[in-house]
Structures are given as C-alpha cells and as structure tokens.
Amino acid sequence: MASGNLGKNNWALFLMILAGIVIGGFIGWLTRDIAFLSWLNFGQSFGLAEPVVLDLGILVLTFGLTIKITIGGIIGVIIGVVIYRLL
C-alpha cells in the first residue's frame, strides 16, 4: 500500500512543477512591458528551429518542439515545490 501512496506523491509533485512552469511563464509574459518587472520574461528558447516534415503521400506529419525557460517559470517551479512540501 505504501508504493501506491508514493506514486500519488510523485504525480502530485509533477503536477505542481508543471503548474509552476505554466503560471510563472504566463506571469512573465504578462509583465514583459512593465519596466521594473520585465526581467521575469527574460529567458532562453531551445529546440527545433524549423519543424521536421515527413510527407508520406497520403499523410503529412509535422514534428516540432520549442521550449522557453524564463525567470518567471523558474520562480514558479520553486514556488510549486515549496507548496508541495508544505502539503
């Protein structure tokens, strides 16, 4: 029974980290034009610059992935982990 609870805790941590990334990135995006908070949107993007296209004749598949890590997202992850630890 203990392993079931351990799995739930890992999923809860994953969801808190994911929520922190999304909310922190969104707050960074909202504050991009405010002079004293614009640093929250500072970050780095990496991934595939151009999407990869696979044309199979009757089916066309397009693959692409870009990740942007911002200061707001990092702060959101930290807050998410702290909230997880408090629960």
Backbone as JSON Lines, residues from 0, in Angstrom:
{"i":0,"aa":"M","n":[0.81,-1.2,0.0],"ca":[0.0,0.0,0.0],"c":[0.85,1.26,0.0]}
{"i":1,"aa":"A","n":[2.03,1.17,0.55],"ca":[2.89,2.34,0.62],"c":[3.36,2.76,-0.77]}
{"i":2,"aa":"S","n":[3.55,1.79,-1.69],"ca":[4.01,2.15,-3.02],"c":[2.95,2.93,-3.79]}
{"i":3,"aa":"G","n":[1.66,2.67,-3.53],"ca":[0.6,3.42,-4.19],"c":[0.61,4.87,-3.76]}
{"i":4,"aa":"N","n":[0.83,5.11,-2.48],"ca":[0.91,6.49,-1.98],"c":[2.13,7.2,-2.52]}
{"i":5,"aa":"L","n":[3.22,6.47,-2.67],"ca":[4.44,7.06,-3.21],"c":[4.22,7.52,-4.65]}
{"i":6,"aa":"G","n":[3.51,6.72,-5.45],"ca":[3.21,7.1,-6.83],"c":[2.34,8.33,-6.91]}
{"i":7,"aa":"K","n":[1.37,8.41,-6.02],"ca":[0.5,9.59,-6.0],"c":[1.29,10.83,-5.64]}
{"i":8,"aa":"N","n":[2.24,10.71,-4.72],"ca":[3.05,11.86,-4.34],"c":[3.92,12.32,-5.5]}
{"i":9,"aa":"N","n":[4.44,11.37,-6.27],"ca":[5.26,11.75,-7.42],"c":[4.42,12.47,-8.47]}
{"i":10,"aa":"W","n":[3.2,12.0,-8.69],"ca":[2.33,12.67,-9.66],"c":[1.93,14.05,-9.16]}
{"i":11,"aa":"A","n":[1.69,14.18,-7.88],"ca":[1.34,15.49,-7.32],"c":[2.51,16.46,-7.48]}
{"i":12,"aa":"L","n":[3.73,15.98,-7.25],"ca":[4.91,16.84,-7.43],"c":[5.05,17.24,-8.89]}
{"i":13,"aa":"F","n":[4.86,16.29,-9.8],"ca":[4.94,16.59,-11.23],"c":[3.92,17.65,-11.63]}
{"i":14,"aa":"L","n":[2.69,17.52,-11.13],"ca":[1.64,18.49,-11.46],"c":[1.94,19.87,-10.86]}
{"i":15,"aa":"M","n":[2.51,19.91,-9.68],"ca":[2.87,21.2,-9.07],"c":[3.99,21.87,-9.85]}
{"i":16,"aa":"I","n":[4.97,21.1,-10.3],"ca":[6.05,21.67,-11.1],"c":[5.51,22.17,-12.43]}
{"i":17,"aa":"L","n":[4.65,21.38,-13.07],"ca":[4.06,21.79,-14.34],"c":[3.22,23.05,-14.18]}
{"i":18,"aa":"A","n":[2.42,23.11,-13.12],"ca":[1.62,24.31,-12.87],"c":[2.52,25.51,-12.61]}
{"i":19,"aa":"G","n":[3.62,25.31,-11.91],"ca":[4.56,26.41,-11.65],"c":[5.19,26.94,-12.92]}
{"i":20,"aa":"I","n":[5.54,26.03,-13.84],"ca":[6.11,26.45,-15.12],"c":[5.1,27.28,-15.91]}
{"i":21,"aa":"V","n":[3.88,26.77,-16.0],"ca":[2.85,27.45,-16.8],"c":[2.49,28.8,-16.19]}
{"i":22,"aa":"I","n":[2.2,28.83,-14.91],"ca":[1.78,30.08,-14.27],"c":[2.93,31.08,-14.24]}
{"i":23,"aa":"G","n":[4.14,30.63,-13.92],"ca":[5.3,31.53,-13.91],"c":[5.6,32.09,-15.29]}
{"i":24,"aa":"G","n":[5.52,31.25,-16.32],"ca":[5.73,31.74,-17.69],"c":[4.67,32.73,-18.11]}
{"i":25,"aa":"F","n":[3.42,32.47,-17.7],"ca":[2.33,33.39,-18.04],"c":[2.5,34.73,-17.34]}
{"i":26,"aa":"I","n":[2.9,34.71,-16.08],"ca":[3.13,35.96,-15.36],"c":[4.31,36.71,-15.98]}
{"i":27,"aa":"G","n":[5.35,36.0,-16.39],"ca":[6.46,36.64,-17.08],"c":[6.03,37.29,-18.38]}
{"i":28,"aa":"W","n":[5.15,36.59,-19.13],"ca":[4.65,37.14,-20.39],"c":[3.78,38.37,-20.13]}
{"i":29,"aa":"L","n":[2.96,38.34,-19.08],"ca":[2.11,39.49,-18.76],"c":[2.92,40.72,-18.35]}
{"i":30,"aa":"T","n":[4.04,40.51,-17.71],"ca":[4.84,41.64,-17.2],"c":[5.96,42.06,-18.14]}
{"i":31,"aa":"R","n":[5.96,41.59,-19.37],"ca":[7.05,41.89,-20.3],"c":[7.16,43.36,-20.65]}
{"i":32,"aa":"D","n":[6.06,44.12,-20.57],"ca":[6.08,45.54,-20.93],"c":[6.17,46.46,-19.71]}
{"i":33,"aa":"I","n":[6.21,45.91,-18.51],"ca":[6.34,46.7,-17.3],"c":[7.83,46.8,-16.97]}
{"i":34,"aa":"A","n":[8.34,48.02,-16.92],"ca":[9.79,48.23,-16.84],"c":[10.45,47.5,-15.68]}
{"i":35,"aa":"F","n":[9.91,47.61,-14.47],"ca":[10.59,47.03,-13.33],"c":[10.3,45.54,-13.14]}
{"i":36,"aa":"L","n":[9.42,44.95,-13.96],"ca":[9.13,43.52,-13.89],"c":[9.48,42.77,-15.18]}
{"i":37,"aa":"S","n":[10.04,43.47,-16.16],"ca":[10.32,42.84,-17.45],"c":[11.35,41.72,-17.34]}
{"i":38,"aa":"W","n":[12.16,41.71,-16.28],"ca":[13.17,40.67,-16.09],"c":[12.54,39.3,-15.89]}
{"i":39,"aa":"L","n":[11.27,39.23,-15.49],"ca":[10.59,37.95,-15.31],"c":[10.43,37.19,-16.62]}
{"i":40,"aa":"N","n":[10.39,37.93,-17.74],"ca":[10.22,37.31,-19.05],"c":[11.55,37.0,-19.72]}
{"i":41,"aa":"F","n":[12.65,37.3,-19.07],"ca":[13.97,37.02,-19.63],"c":[14.21,35.52,-19.6]}
{"i":42,"aa":"G","n":[14.67,34.98,-20.72],"ca":[14.91,33.54,-20.75],"c":[15.56,33.1,-22.03]}
{"i":43,"aa":"Q","n":[15.6,31.8,-22.21],"ca":[16.25,31.19,-23.36],"c":[15.3,30.19,-24.0]}
{"i":44,"aa":"S","n":[15.24,30.21,-25.33],"ca":[14.46,29.23,-26.08],"c":[15.4,28.25,-26.76]}
{"i":45,"aa":"F","n":[15.01,26.98,-26.77],"ca":[15.79,25.99,-27.5],"c":[14.85,24.92,-28.03]}
{"i":46,"aa":"G","n":[15.32,24.21,-29.01],"ca":[14.53,23.16,-29.64],"c":[14.79,23.15,-31.13]}
{"i":47,"aa":"L","n":[13.83,22.64,-31.89],"ca":[13.95,22.6,-33.34],"c":[13.59,23.97,-33.91]}
{"i":48,"aa":"A","n":[14.52,24.59,-34.62],"ca":[14.27,25.9,-35.21],"c":[13.23,25.8,-36.32]}
{"i":49,"aa":"E","n":[13.35,24.78,-37.14],"ca":[12.4,24.54,-38.22],"c":[11.7,23.2,-37.97]}
{"i":50,"aa":"P","n":[10.4,23.13,-38.13],"ca":[9.73,21.85,-37.94],"c":[10.18,20.83,-38.98]}
{"i":51,"aa":"V","n":[10.22,19.58,-38.58],"ca":[10.57,18.48,-39.47],"c":[9.29,17.96,-40.1]}
{"i":52,"aa":"V","n":[9.24,17.9,-41.44],"ca":[8.04,17.46,-42.16],"c":[8.32,16.12,-42.8]}
{"i":53,"aa":"L","n":[7.42,15.17,-42.55],"ca":[7.5,13.84,-43.14],"c":[6.29,13.66,-44.04]}
{"i":54,"aa":"D","n":[6.52,13.7,-45.37],"ca":[5.44,13.59,-46.35],"c":[5.37,12.14,-46.85]}
{"i":55,"aa":"L","n":[4.29,11.45,-46.49],"ca":[4.12,10.05,-46.87],"c":[3.16,9.88,-48.06]}
{"i":56,"aa":"G","n":[2.86,10.94,-48.75],"ca":[1.96,10.87,-49.9],"c":[0.52,11.15,-49.51]}
{"i":57,"aa":"I","n":[-0.06,10.27,-48.71],"ca":[-1.45,10.49,-48.29],"c":[-1.52,11.08,-46.89]}
{"i":58,"aa":"L","n":[-0.38,11.13,-46.21],"ca":[-0.33,11.63,-44.84],"c":[0.92,12.48,-44.69]}
{"i":59,"aa":"V","n":[0.75,13.67,-44.14],"ca":[1.89,14.56,-43.88],"c":[1.99,14.77,-42.37]}
{"i":60,"aa":"L","n":[3.14,14.42,-41.81],"ca":[3.38,14.59,-40.38],"c":[4.39,15.72,-40.18]}
{"i":61,"aa":"T","n":[4.1,16.59,-39.23],"ca":[5.0,17.69,-38.91],"c":[5.4,17.57,-37.45]}
{"i":62,"aa":"F","n":[6.7,17.53,-37.2],"ca":[7.22,17.42,-35.85],"c":[7.97,18.7,-35.5]}
{"i":63,"aa":"G","n":[7.71,19.23,-34.3],"ca":[8.43,20.4,-33.85],"c":[8.32,20.53,-32.34]}
{"i":64,"aa":"L","n":[9.33,21.07,-31.72],"ca":[9.34,21.26,-30.28],"c":[10.24,22.45,-29.96]}
{"i":65,"aa":"T","n":[9.69,23.41,-29.23],"ca":[10.46,24.54,-28.76],"c":[10.13,24.75,-27.29]}
{"i":66,"aa":"I","n":[11.14,24.9,-26.48],"ca":[10.96,25.11,-25.05],"c":[11.57,26.47,-24.69]}
{"i":67,"aa":"K","n":[10.82,27.27,-23.95],"ca":[11.33,28.56,-23.49],"c":[11.35,28.55,-21.97]}
{"i":68,"aa":"I","n":[12.54,28.68,-21.42],"ca":[12.7,28.74,-19.97],"c":[12.9,30.2,-19.59]}
{"i":69,"aa":"T","n":[12.04,30.71,-18.7],"ca":[12.14,32.1,-18.27],"c":[12.38,32.16,-16.77]}
{"i":70,"aa":"I","n":[12.76,33.34,-16.31],"ca":[12.96,33.56,-14.88],"c":[11.64,33.34,-14.14]}
{"i":71,"aa":"G","n":[10.55,33.82,-14.71],"ca":[9.23,33.62,-14.1],"c":[8.89,32.15,-13.97]}
{"i":72,"aa":"G","n":[9.22,31.35,-14.97],"ca":[8.97,29.92,-14.93],"c":[9.8,29.23,-13.85]}
{"i":73,"aa":"I","n":[11.04,29.65,-13.7],"ca":[11.91,29.07,-12.67],"c":[11.39,29.41,-11.28]}
{"i":74,"aa":"I","n":[10.96,30.66,-11.09],"ca":[10.39,31.06,-9.81],"c":[9.1,30.28,-9.56]}
{"i":75,"aa":"G","n":[8.3,30.07,-10.59],"ca":[7.07,29.29,-10.45],"c":[7.35,27.86,-10.04]}
{"i":76,"aa":"V","n":[8.4,27.24,-10.59],"ca":[8.78,25.87,-10.21],"c":[9.18,25.83,-8.74]}
{"i":77,"aa":"I","n":[9.97,26.81,-8.31],"ca":[10.41,26.86,-6.92],"c":[9.21,27.0,-5.99]}
{"i":78,"aa":"I","n":[8.28,27.88,-6.33],"ca":[7.09,28.06,-5.5],"c":[6.24,26.78,-5.5]}
{"i":79,"aa":"G","n":[6.12,26.11,-6.65],"ca":[5.38,24.86,-6.71],"c":[5.97,23.78,-5.82]}
{"i":80,"aa":"V","n":[7.3,23.67,-5.81],"ca":[7.96,22.67,-4.96],"c":[7.78,23.02,-3.48]}
{"i":81,"aa":"V","n":[7.86,24.3,-3.14],"ca":[7.67,24.71,-1.75],"c":[6.24,24.4,-1.31]}
{"i":82,"aa":"I","n":[5.26,24.69,-2.16],"ca":[3.86,24.38,-1.8],"c":[3.67,22.88,-1.66]}
{"i":83,"aa":"Y","n":[4.28,22.1,-2.53],"ca":[4.19,20.64,-2.43],"c":[4.75,20.15,-1.1]}
{"i":84,"aa":"R","n":[5.88,20.7,-0.7],"ca":[6.5,20.29,0.57],"c":[5.63,20.66,1.76]}
{"i":85,"aa":"L","n":[4.91,21.8,1.67],"ca":[4.06,22.23,2.78],"c":[2.8,21.38,2.89]}
{"i":86,"aa":"L","n":[2.37,20.79,1.78],"ca":[1.15,19.95,1.82],"c":[1.52,18.63,2.31]}
